Amino acid sequence: MKKVLFVATIANHINAFHIPYLKCFKDNGYEVHVAVNGDEEIPYCDVKHKVCIERSPLKINNLKAIKQLKNIIDKEKFEIIHCHTPMGSVVTRIAAKNARKNGTRVIYTAHGFHFFSGAPLVNWMVYYPVEKYLSKYTDTIITINKEDYERAKSKFKKCKDIQYVPGVGIDEGKFNFEMTQEEKIKLRKSLGLKENDFILIYPAELSERKRQIWLIEALELTLKKYNDMHLLLPGKDSLNGKCEQLIKELNLEKQIHILGFRKDIINLLKISDVAVSSSRQEGLPVNILEAMYAGIPIVVTDCRGNRDLVVNGKNGYLVNLDDKNNFSKSVELVYKNKDNLNIETNKQEASKYALTNILKEMKKIYNIL
């Protein structure tokens, strides 16, 4: 039986993005292996290997992980190895060097290089040389945004196959339900919102990269100007309560709602009027894709990944990374006259990123048509 190995730093990454691809291999007669650091169950996985990969490149465990993976790879003799996440892909490609000589194909999906236009110099000094070096031990590099694709094509020439596949695919089935007006009102009420309140939403982990603090500062005066405007911030808090503290200092507790981790993001999108993103950099943002599919306008920072999806003045607004004033003005424009944006194209455009379409592209790369 043919065998495939998926590798990532944590199981949550596999469960969040790659289950359809595990199923695809399973349906095509492969024995599916997954190597991650964690004990979570993974659907469509025949054999799960616990490997001590760490997110930080400075952790000694990553050296142990290379040895663990090499033993697994040498024993199982995989036809395909598909690695994900920065450190997951580093340790895998080092561990699989000899296996490639025996016919194992190593595929690496870059979910957003740490080096990008405007990235800190340290990112370029640390991550760029590593990625360039390891590209020669990679049979196929998959990039999910155009900036990464162009850079990989021009700089990583030792890899003979560089592909552009826009993301991991949006499951259209999640959107195939209607919320009645009564259900929308009930959900709004549960969040302390009125039927006619204007809702902004930013579904994302609260973090330095996603810049919710910047967003709160940018929207302060606009929120105070319009009492019926509210901002929803669903997502795990990795800022240790800093957002809540700032909200209290600005007296915006009634208009900015920290929701924590939520499993009903699609429902929240269906009651929202505009999606926002203040991110510093993205691979290809699922939150924006889902907002597009929900058919709502978008106001985002002009960064890698965001600019792949938003056409300024057409389906939303792209704003300079450090321009708080223009960001708030763009939100106000949507608030006053959202009909000026051709948001009907959002769902059509998002359909290009549907899971069914992306899966077809990946099957071609996997050679399992």
C-alpha positions, 0 to 999 in steps of 0.5 A: 500500500502507498503511504503518505506523511503529513507533518506540522508542528501541532495537530490543530494545524492539520485539523483546521486546514488539511482534513479534506486532503487526508481524506483525499489520500485515504479515498485513493488507497493510501495509508495516511500518516501524520506527525505532530507534537500533540495528542489530539485525534486526527480524522482519516489518519491511519498512523499518528506519530508524536514528534517533539517539534517546537515552534521556536527555532531555538528549542533543542527539541527540534534536533530530537525531532529531526532524528525522530522523523528520520527514523519514521521516514526510513522505516515507513518509506513514504511515497509523498511527504507533505510538510507544513508550518515553519519548523515542521517543514524545516525538520522534515526536509532535513530528515527526508534528505536521504529518502528523496534519493530513494524516490520519496517526494517532499512537498512543502506548503509555505503558509506565508514566508516570515520574510516579506516586503516590509518584514523586520530585518531580523526575519530576512536574516534568520528565515530567508537563508534557511528557506533558500538552503532547504529549497534544494531538498524540496521537490515542490514548494506551494505558495498561497499568495502572489508575493511569496510565489514571485519571490520563490520563483526568482530566489529558490531556483534549486527547487524545480517545481514551485506552484501557486495554489491560493490557500487551503480552500473554503468549505462552501458547505459551512455557508449553506444555511439561512439565518432568519431575521429572528435568529439574527436578532436573537444572536445580536441580543445575546451579544448585547447588540440591537437589531439595527446596530452596525457591526464590524467583525475581526475574527482572529487570534488577539496577537501582535501580528493581527494588531487588535490594539492598533485597530482599537486605537484607529477606531476610537474616535469613529466608535465614539462618533457613532453610538450604534457602531460595534466591533466584535473581536472573536478569537483566542487572547494571546495578548494577556488582556491588553485589549480589554485594558485599553478598551476600559481606558478608552471607555469603549466597553459598550461598543467593543466586544471581546468574545474569546474563541468561538465556533460560530464564526459563520453565524457572526459573519451573517449578522455583521455589516463589515469585516475588518483586518489590521494584520501586519502580514498574512499568508492568504487570510481565511477570515477575509475569504469567509467574509467575502463568501458571506457577502459583506464589504471589507476594510483591511490593511494593505499587506501581503495576503490581504491585497490578494483578495481586496480590490480597493474601492470595489469589494472593500478598502485597502489601507496603508499599514500605519494609516489609522486615520484613513482606516477609520475613514474607510470604515465610516465610508462603508457605514454611511453608504455601503451600497457604493461597493460592489459586494455582490462580486465578493461571493463570486470571487470567493468561490474561486477559493472553494475547497472543491477547486483547491482540491482539484489543484492539489490532486494534480500536484499529488498526481492522484487525479 
